[in-house]
Amino acid sequence: MNIRIGMIGAGGIAKSRHLPNLKEIEGVELAAVANRRYENAQKAAEQFGFRKVYKTWQEVADDSEVDTVFICTPPILHREISEYCIARGKHVFSQARMAMNLEDALQMYKLDQSTSLTTMLCPPPNYMKVEPFVMQLLKDGELGEVRHVHLTHPSSQYADASKPLYWRQRADLQGINVLDVGIMGEVLNKWFGPLQSLCADGRIWVEERPQDGDGRSRVELPDSVTVLGQFARGPLLTALFTGAVQGGQSQLTIYGSKGTLTCYPERTQLVLHAGGEERKLEVPEAQRKEWTVERDFIQAVRSGTKGSPSFTDGVRYMAFTQAVMDSIRTGQRVEVAHIE
């Protein structure tokens, strides 16, 4: 069964991950591509071998020779393109974050429930390699009762006040999606279940930045976010997300009644404190989860199933992100929407 791909958006992740990996899969054809800048779509077509280049994303979705669409745009277009493609019988793979806000995500979720077409969201690469191993440790009770989860994700991406406004800082393109909040919300949901409630605070350290051309633009999304929450299963969460600092290290630490485990986003080595000793655990190669995202989606299309992460997974992490932003805006502790 040949799968004919239409690509909407030909930016960084499309060119660095999706397209090279799709070209390695037997029976996959690159049928059509469109990008906000037409010349970039042309370059992608030349580099990867798309048969057609279009000026608008609607033309990709309308093409009868396209049966599967990859949406690699900012979140502002994810709902609109998904709805348009599904209405035309196209399978949909969408970049994360799922949507501009929880309301849009719920509409996508409801639409997905009404169709047998394959849908899938791009998973978070953070902690992907160690995830199966860690989840097995948790299942086996190696840490005892999990009581606290501590997450720290610092970076310097927005620390330089002279840098122009980046598109990921624009609320008109990103909606409520800020820093690594949604990405890590997805990881937290999978490892520990949903949060029940939380309170959050956010800060914009650099309030204005240069914009393309002359003048300056106000920054609307926080440079830093802190979260205190409680999972429905009982553990407490403390989390720091920031793009406004120099140094620091991203890590996720799980504190249990029998031991404490620390994980790092790009490492396969974990640190376990138990029995008064510290041990370094190297995740065996056979238990590491590698990036097989494109193959997973194509296999789901061929088997007529939904992909994973699903739109259901997406609406759950959007509930977390929405609660974080609602708490920042109101200054109140908020309940996290429960999604069946």
N, C-alpha and C positions, 0 to 999 in steps of 0.2 A: 504494500500500500504506500504509494508516494504521497508525501505531505508537501503542499505548496505554500511557502511562507511569504507573507506580506509583512514588511517591517515599517512601523510608523515611529520615526525618530531614529537617527543614525549617529548618536553621540557616543560618549565614552564607553559605557558598559556594553552597548550593542556591538561596538567594534572590538573591544578588548576581550569580551567573554562570549556573548551569544552567537555572533556570526561565525567566528572561528570554530566554535564547538558544533554549531549546526552543520557546517560544511563537512564535518567528520562523520556525520550520521548517514548511513546508507538510505537512499530513498527520499531524502529531503532535497527539495528544490527551492532556490531563492527566486521568487517570482516577481516581487515588486517592492519598491522602497519609496518613502517620502520623508522629507525633513523640513523643518521650519525654514532653513536656508537651502534652497534648491541645489546650489552648487555642492553642498555637503552630501546631499542624496546622490548626486552624480558621482562624487568621489567614492562613496560607499559601493555604488554599483560597479564601478571600474575595479575596485579592490577585491570585492567578494563575488562578483558575477551575477548580480541581479539582472533579470531579463528586461524589466521595465523600471523607469524612473518617473515619479509623478510629483506634481507641485503641491497637491493637497492630500491630506490623509484620507478624505472621503473617497478619492479615486482608488486608493489601495483597497479599502473595504468593499468598494463596488465592483472590483475586478472579479470576473467570474472564474479566472484562473488562480485566484487566491482562496484557499480554504481554511487557513490558520493565520492569525495575526499576532505579532509581537508588538506590544505597546511600550515604547521606550521614551516616553515624554515625561515632563514634570506632572505632578499629581493633578493639576488643573484640568487636564484632558482625560484622565483615566475613566471617569464615569461616562462621559459623553461618548468616547470612542468605544468603550465596552458595550454600551447599549446599542450603538449604531451597528457594530459588528455582529452582535448576537442576533439582532433583528434580521440580519442578512445571512444567517446560518454559518457564521464563521466561529471557529474555536478561538479562544482568547487567552493569551499569556500577557500579564500586565506586570510592569515594573512595580516595585514597592516605592514609596508608601502607597497604600491601596487607593486612597481618595483624599479630597480636600478636608473632609471632616466626617464625623460619625454618621450624620444624616445621609450624605452621599454614599458612604460605604454600605449603609443599610439598604439603600435602593439597589445597589449592585448585588448585594446578597440576596434580596428578594427576587431579582431577575434571574440570578443564577439558580435559585431553587425551582424556577419555572421551566428550565430548559435542560435537555440531556446533553447539550454541547459541552465539550471539555473546557474548563476554565482553570487557571492556576496563577498564583502570584509568585514573584521572585522571592526566594527565601533569603534570610540574613546570613552573610558569610561569617559573622561574628560567632565564635565558639563552635562553628560547624564541625570541625575535625574531631573535637572531643565530646560532642553531644551524646552519641550513643553510649560511650563509656561512662560518662557522668550520670546519665539517666539510669543506667544499670546499677551503679553504686547506690543511688538514691532508692531505687526499687528494692535492693537487697538490704537496705537499712544499715549500710556501712557507717553512716554518720549519726545514726540514731534518729531521734526526733529533730527535724529541721526547725530551728527557732528564729534564726535571723539570716537575711540575705543582704549582703552589702555590695553595692555596685559602684564603681568609679570609672568614668569615661572622660578623661581630659584630653584636650588637643589645643594647638595654637592656630587653628585655621582662621579664626577671626580676631586674633590678638593684635595684629598690625592695623592701626586705625587709618593708615593711609591707603589701604587696599580698597578697591571699589566694591560696591554692593554685589554680593554673589547671588545667583538666582535662588540658591537654597535658603537665603535670608529673606526672600520676598514672600509675604503672605498672600499676594495675589496669584502666585504660582504654586506655593507650597501648602496653603491653607494653614491647618494647625500643626503640620509636621515640622518638628524642630529638633535639631541636633540628632542624637542617636536614640531619642525617646521611643519612637515607634519600633525601631529595629530591636532594641532591647526589651521592649514590651512584648514583642513576639517570642523572644527567647524565654523570658520570665513566665509567660503563659504556658509554654510547652513544658518547662521543667517543674514548675511549682503550682500550676493552675492559675486561675484569674485572681486579681486583687479584688477585695471587697470594698475598700474605701482608701482614700489617700488625701493628703494635703501637699501642695507644691508651691514653690516660690520661683520666680524667674527674674533675671536682670539683663537689661541691655546695657552693656558697658560702653559700647561705642554707638551713640545715638544717631549719628549721621555719617554717611560715607560718600565718596565720589561716585557719580553715576556715569554711564556712557555719555560721552560728549561733555557739555558744560554743566556746572551746578552740582548739587548734592542731594542725596535721597535719605529720608528718614528710615531707620531700621525698625521693622515692625515685629520681628520674631526674636525671642531672647537669645543672648549669647551664652547664658548659663541657666541651668534649671536644677533645683534640688527637690527630691521627693521623699516623703515619709508615708508608708502605706502598710496595710495589713492584708495578707492573702486570705482568701475564703477558707483555706485549710488551717489557718492559724499563724504561720510565720510572719515576722515583721520585715519590712523592706526599708532600707535607706539607700538612696541613689544620688549620685552627682553626675550631671552631664554638663560639660563646658567646652567651648571652643575658644576661650578667651585667656588661656594661661600658657605659660612655658613650662615644659617638663611634666612630670607625673606619669603614671602608668595605668593603662586600662586593665581592669581586672574585676572578676566576680568571685566573691568569697561566700561560701555557704557554711554557716555555723550550726552545728548539730550537738545533741546531748552526748554523743560518743566521739565526735571528731569534727574537724574543720577542714574544708577543701577550698583551695584557691585555684581559679582557672584564668587563663590569659587568652585574648582573642586569636592570636596568630601562632600560638605554641601548642605542641602536643604533649608538653610536660606539665603536670599538675603538682601542687604542693599539698600534702596531707599532714595535718597535725592530729595525732591520736596517741593515747597511752603515754603522754608526756614526751613524745618524740616527734621530730619532723622528718618526713620522707618525701622524696621526689618520685613521682609516678610517671613513667613514660607510657603513653597510650599505645598499645600494640598496633602495628600497621593494619592488621586484620579488623580492628575495631574502630578505625578512623573513618569518618564520613567525608568522602571527597566531593568536590563540586561535579555533580552529574545532572545539573538542573535542566539543561536542554534535552538530554536523553530522557529524563524522567517525564518531561512534558510530552515529548513525541510519543513515548510509550503509552501515556495516558490517552492521547488522541487515538492511537491505533487500537487500544483496548476498549474505547468508549466509556472511560471513567473520568472522574474529576481528578485534577492534579493536587499535589501537596507541596507547599501550603495552599489551602483552598480559600475561596472567598469567605467561608465561615471563619477560618483562622484569621483572615484579614480584618473582618468586622470586629473580632474580639480584641485585636491589638489596637484598632482604631478607637475602641471604647476606652482603653487605657490612656491613649494619647489625648482623647477628648476630655477625660477626667482631669488629667494633668493641666491642660490649658484652661479648663473651667475653674480649677482651683486657683491658678495664678491670677486669673481675671477677677475673681470674686474675693479672694483672700480667705476662703472657707474650705473646710474639709468636705469632700464630695464622695458620694457613692459611685462606684464604677458600674456602668450599665451591664446587666447580666444578659449574655447572648446564649441561647440554647444551642 
